[in-house]
Amino acid sequence: MGMLSNLSHLQYLLVDGDLKIKGEKVVRLSKLETFKGVFDDIQGYNYFVKSQYFQILTNYEIAVGEAGFSIMMDIIDPKNSLVYINKCDLGKECIVLPDNLQNLAIDEGENMRSSLNKAALLGKTTKLNCCGIRDCEDMECVVDLDSSSCLVLDKLEELCLYGLPKLSVLVRVEGVTTPPHVFSNLKRLRMWFCSGMRKLLPLELLQALQNLEEIYVHSSEQMEEIIASTDSDASADKFTFPKLRRLFLRNLPQLKSIYSAKGVMVCDSIEQIVIWRCWELKRIPVQLPLLDNGQPSPPPCLREIEIDEKSKEWWESVEWDHKNLLHPFLKYI
C-alpha cells in the first residue's frame, strides 16, 4: 500500500489481469509515458484524464467500468491511444475523453440515449481514428445530426458495430443536410449482428464516402439494401467508390439489393468480393471496366470472388453483366 505513488521516476506501467487501479495513485506518477490498466471507477478515471500529467503520456490503453478489456479487443486494432468503456451507464455517468484520443471502444453501454453523440461523453476529441461499439441495446443511430456533440468524426477511419438490435441508421438526418465531413475519411465499415438495420448507407451519405475501402456486413438478418434506394430511383444510376477494395456480405437472408434496381457501382479498385448465403440477392451491380477497344474486362486489382458451397445455385442465377469473365476468380468455400 502506498508504494506505487512513491515511484516518482516510473515511465512505463502495465497493470494487467483483474487488477484495478485508483486514479489518484496514477496521477502522482509525474514522469509516466506509457500506461495500460483498468480504473476501479469512473471518478478515478476522469480525475486522471483531466490531470496535467496525463498530457505527458505518449501511449495509453485505459479501461473503465465493471470489467477490463474483453472481446472488443478482437474487433478493433488499437494503436497509440485507447479508451475502453465497459458496462457503464452512459445516460448519466459523464466520461471524459482525452483530446488526443484515437481509439474508442464501448461495450455493453447502458442508456446510450439513441446515438453516440448523445451519450454522456465529454471532451474535445478531434483525432478519433477508430470506434468500436458492442452490445448497446438502446442505440438507434451512430450520429444524430440534430444534436450537438463533443465527438468530431471527420478523422474516423474505422467503424465497428456489433450486436446493436435497435440500430436502424448510421446517420440520422431528418431534414438536416448531411455535412460533407461526416465519415469523410472512413475506410472500413464493419457490422455484425445488427438485427434492426434494413438499409446500411443512405444516399445522403454517399458523397462523403470517397475513401471507403471495406464494407463488411455479417449476420444482420433484416438487412435489405446496402445502399438505400429512393422511391423514384432516379438519382441512383451510377456511383463510384474509387478506393473500395473489399466487399464482404455474409448471412444476410433478406438482402435484396446492393445498389438500386438498375444502377451500377464503379469499383475499379476492388480486390475481393465475398458473398455468403445472401440468397434473395438478384443482382450484383459492380460495373466491369472497359479496355481501350471498348470491351469489358475484370477489375485490374481483383483477386477472388468467394462464394460458400451452398450458394452455387444462387451464383448461377444471379445477374451480373459479363459474369462469364469472372469465372477464373471464383472460389467456393
C-alpha positions in Angstrom: 0.0 0.0 0.0 1.3 3.4 -1.0 4.3 2.1 -2.9 3.0 2.9 -6.4 2.7 6.6 -5.8 6.3 6.8 -4.5 7.8 5.5 -7.8 8.3 9.1 -9.0 10.6 8.2 -11.9 8.4 5.4 -13.3 7.9 5.8 -17.1 6.1 2.5 -18.0 3.3 0.9 -16.1 1.2 -2.0 -17.2 -1.5 -3.3 -14.7 -2.9 -6.4 -16.3 -5.4 -9.1 -15.5 -8.1 -8.5 -12.9 -6.2 -5.8 -11.0 -7.7 -2.3 -10.9 -6.0 0.9 -10.0 -7.1 4.2 -8.4 -6.9 7.4 -10.4 -5.3 9.4 -7.6 -2.4 6.9 -7.4 -1.5 7.2 -11.1 -1.7 10.9 -11.2 1.2 11.2 -8.9 3.5 9.4 -11.4 4.6 12.7 -13.0 7.0 11.0 -15.5 4.8 8.3 -16.8 4.9 7.9 -20.6 3.2 4.6 -21.2 0.2 3.3 -19.3 -2.2 0.3 -19.6 -4.6 -0.5 -17.0 -8.2 -0.6 -15.6 -9.5 2.0 -13.3 -11.7 1.0 -10.4 -14.3 3.7 -11.0 -15.3 6.5 -13.5 -14.4 9.2 -11.0 -10.8 8.0 -10.7 -10.5 7.7 -14.4 -11.9 11.2 -15.0 -9.5 12.6 -12.3 -6.5 11.1 -14.1 -7.5 12.1 -17.6 -8.1 15.7 -16.6 -4.7 16.0 -14.8 -1.7 17.7 -16.2 0.3 14.6 -16.0 -2.0 12.7 -18.4 -0.8 15.1 -21.2 2.7 13.7 -20.9 1.6 10.2 -21.9 2.6 9.1 -25.4 0.8 5.7 -25.3 -2.1 4.6 -23.2 -4.7 1.8 -23.2 -7.3 2.6 -20.4 -10.4 0.6 -19.4 -13.1 2.0 -17.2 -16.2 0.2 -15.9 -17.1 -3.0 -14.3 -14.7 -5.2 -16.2 -11.4 -5.0 -18.0 -10.6 -5.5 -21.7 -12.6 -8.2 -23.4 -13.9 -9.3 -26.8 -13.9 -5.8 -28.2 -10.1 -6.0 -28.5 -10.6 -8.8 -31.1 -12.7 -6.4 -33.2 -10.5 -3.3 -33.3 -6.8 -2.9 -33.5 -5.8 -0.1 -31.2 -2.7 2.0 -31.7 -1.1 4.6 -29.5 -4.2 5.5 -27.6 -7.3 3.7 -26.5 -10.2 4.3 -24.0 -12.3 1.2 -23.4 -15.7 1.8 -21.7 -17.2 -1.4 -20.4 -20.7 -1.7 -18.7 -21.1 2.0 -17.9 -24.4 3.9 -17.7 -23.8 6.4 -20.5 -27.1 8.1 -19.8 -26.0 9.7 -16.5 -22.3 9.0 -15.8 -20.2 11.5 -17.6 -16.9 10.1 -19.0 -14.2 12.5 -20.1 -12.5 11.6 -23.4 -8.9 12.7 -23.9 -8.4 15.4 -26.5 -5.8 13.2 -28.4 -7.9 10.0 -28.2 -7.5 7.9 -31.4 -9.4 4.7 -30.4 -12.7 4.4 -28.6 -14.4 1.2 -27.7 -17.8 1.0 -25.9 -19.0 -2.4 -24.7 -22.4 -3.1 -23.1 -23.1 0.6 -22.6 -26.5 1.4 -20.9 -28.8 4.2 -21.8 -27.0 5.4 -24.9 -29.7 8.0 -25.5 -30.2 6.7 -29.0 -26.9 7.8 -30.5 -23.1 8.0 -29.8 -23.1 11.8 -29.7 -26.0 11.9 -27.2 -24.1 9.7 -24.8 -22.5 11.3 -21.7 -19.1 11.6 -23.3 -17.3 14.8 -22.5 -14.2 16.4 -24.2 -13.0 17.9 -27.4 -11.8 14.8 -29.1 -10.8 15.6 -32.7 -8.4 12.8 -33.6 -10.7 9.8 -33.2 -9.5 7.2 -35.7 -11.3 4.0 -34.8 -14.5 3.5 -32.9 -16.0 0.1 -31.9 -19.4 -0.2 -30.3 -20.8 -3.5 -29.0 -24.0 -4.7 -27.3 -25.5 -1.3 -26.6 -29.2 -2.2 -26.7 -30.6 1.4 -26.7 -28.5 2.7 -29.6 -30.6 3.7 -32.6 -28.0 5.5 -34.8 -24.3 6.3 -34.6 -24.6 10.0 -35.2 -27.7 12.2 -34.8 -27.2 15.4 -36.8 -30.0 17.1 -34.8 -27.7 17.1 -31.7 -24.6 18.9 -30.6 -21.7 16.6 -30.0 -18.2 16.6 -28.4 -17.2 14.0 -31.0 -15.8 15.1 -34.3 -15.8 12.2 -36.8 -14.0 13.7 -39.8 -10.8 11.8 -38.9 -12.6 8.5 -38.3 -11.2 5.7 -40.4 -12.7 2.6 -38.9 -16.2 2.0 -37.5 -17.1 -1.4 -36.0 -20.7 -2.1 -34.9 -21.5 -5.4 -33.1 -24.8 -6.6 -31.5 -26.9 -3.4 -31.7 -30.5 -4.6 -32.0 -32.2 -1.2 -32.3 -29.7 0.3 -34.7 -31.7 1.5 -37.8 -29.4 4.1 -39.5 -25.8 5.2 -39.3 -26.6 8.9 -39.5 -30.0 10.3 -38.6 -30.7 13.1 -41.0 -34.4 14.1 -40.6 -34.3 17.1 -42.8 -30.8 18.2 -41.9 -28.3 18.3 -44.8 -25.6 15.8 -44.2 -22.3 17.8 -43.8 -19.5 16.5 -46.0 -17.2 15.9 -43.1 -19.3 13.2 -41.5 -17.4 9.9 -42.2 -15.4 11.7 -44.9 -12.2 9.7 -44.0 -13.9 6.4 -43.2 -12.0 3.5 -44.7 -13.5 0.4 -43.0 -17.2 -0.1 -42.1 -17.8 -3.4 -40.3 -21.1 -4.6 -38.8 -22.1 -7.8 -37.1 -25.5 -8.9 -35.6 -27.4 -5.6 -36.0 -30.8 -7.1 -36.4 -32.8 -3.9 -36.8 -30.8 -2.4 -39.7 -32.6 -2.6 -43.0 -30.6 -0.1 -45.1 -26.9 0.4 -44.5 -25.9 3.5 -46.3 -28.3 6.4 -47.0 -27.9 8.2 -50.4 -27.3 11.4 -48.5 -24.1 9.9 -47.1 -22.6 8.5 -50.3 -20.7 11.6 -51.4 -18.8 11.6 -48.1 -17.6 8.0 -48.5 -15.0 8.6 -51.2 -12.3 7.0 -49.0 -14.2 3.8 -48.1 -12.1 0.7 -48.7 -14.1 -2.0 -47.0 -17.8 -2.8 -46.4 -18.2 -5.8 -44.1 -21.8 -6.9 -43.1 -22.3 -10.1 -41.2 -25.4 -11.8 -39.8 -27.8 -8.8 -39.8 -31.0 -10.7 -40.7 -33.2 -7.7 -41.5 -30.7 -6.1 -43.9 -32.4 -5.5 -47.3 -30.2 -2.9 -49.0 -26.6 -1.9 -48.7 -27.1 1.4 -50.4 -30.6 2.7 -49.8 -32.7 3.4 -52.9 -35.3 6.2 -53.3 -38.9 5.8 -54.3 -38.2 7.1 -57.8 -34.7 5.6 -58.0 -33.9 8.4 -60.5 -30.8 9.7 -58.7 -29.2 6.2 -58.4 -28.0 5.4 -61.8 -24.2 5.3 -61.2 -22.0 5.8 -58.2 -18.2 5.5 -57.9 -16.3 4.1 -54.9 -12.8 5.0 -56.0 -11.0 3.1 -53.2 -13.2 0.2 -52.4 -11.1 -2.9 -52.1 -13.3 -5.4 -50.2 -17.0 -6.1 -50.2 -18.0 -8.8 -47.6 -21.7 -9.8 -47.3 -22.4 -12.9 -45.2 -25.6 -14.4 -43.8 -28.0 -11.7 -44.9 -31.2 -13.7 -45.7 -33.3 -10.6 -46.5 -30.7 -8.8 -48.7 -32.4 -7.9 -52.0 -30.2 -5.1 -53.3 -26.6 -3.8 -53.1 -27.3 -0.6 -55.1 -30.7 0.3 -56.7 -32.7 -1.8 -59.2 -30.8 -0.6 -62.3 -27.9 1.4 -61.1 -24.2 0.4 -61.2 -21.2 0.8 -58.9 -17.9 1.7 -60.3 -15.3 -0.1 -58.1 -12.2 -0.5 -60.3 -10.0 -0.9 -57.2 -12.0 -3.9 -55.9 -9.8 -6.8 -54.8 -12.1 -9.2 -53.0 -15.8 -9.9 -53.1 -17.2 -12.3 -50.5 -20.9 -13.2 -50.7 -22.2 -16.0 -48.4 -25.9 -17.0 -48.0 -27.5 -13.9 -49.5 -30.0 -15.9 -51.5 -32.5 -13.1 -52.0 -29.9 -11.0 -53.8 -30.8 -11.0 -57.5 -28.2 -8.7 -59.0 -24.6 -7.6 -58.4 -24.2 -4.0 -59.7 -20.4 -3.8 -59.8 -19.6 -2.5 -63.3 -16.6 -4.0 -65.2 -14.1 -1.6 -66.6 -13.7 -1.2 -70.3 -10.4 -1.8 -72.2 -9.1 0.6 -74.9 -11.0 -1.4 -77.5 -14.3 -0.9 -75.6 -14.5 -4.5 -74.4 -15.3 -5.2 -70.7 -12.6 -6.6 -68.5 -12.3 -7.8 -64.9 -11.3 -5.1 -62.5 -7.5 -4.9 -62.6 -7.0 -5.5 -58.9 -9.5 -8.3 -58.5 -8.0 -11.4 -56.7 -11.0 -13.5 -55.8 -14.8 -13.8 -55.6 -15.6 -16.1 -52.7 -18.9 -17.9 -52.5 -20.0 -20.5 -50.0 -20.6 -24.1 -51.2 -24.4 -23.8 -50.6 -24.7 -20.8 -52.9 -23.6 -22.5 -56.1 -27.2 -22.5 -57.5 -27.5 -18.8 -56.4 -24.4 -17.9 -58.3 -25.7 -19.4 -61.5 -28.9 -17.4 -61.3 -27.6 -14.0 -60.0 -27.4 -11.2 -62.6 -24.0 -9.6 -63.2 -23.2 -8.1 -66.6 -20.4 -10.1 -68.3 -20.3 -12.6 -65.4 -18.6 -15.2 -67.6 -15.4 -13.1 -67.5 -15.2 -13.6 -63.7 -15.2 -17.4 -63.5 -11.3 -17.5 -63.2 -11.7 -15.6 -59.9 -14.5 -17.7 -58.4 -13.7 -19.7 -55.3 -16.2 -21.9 -53.4 -15.6 -22.2 -49.7 
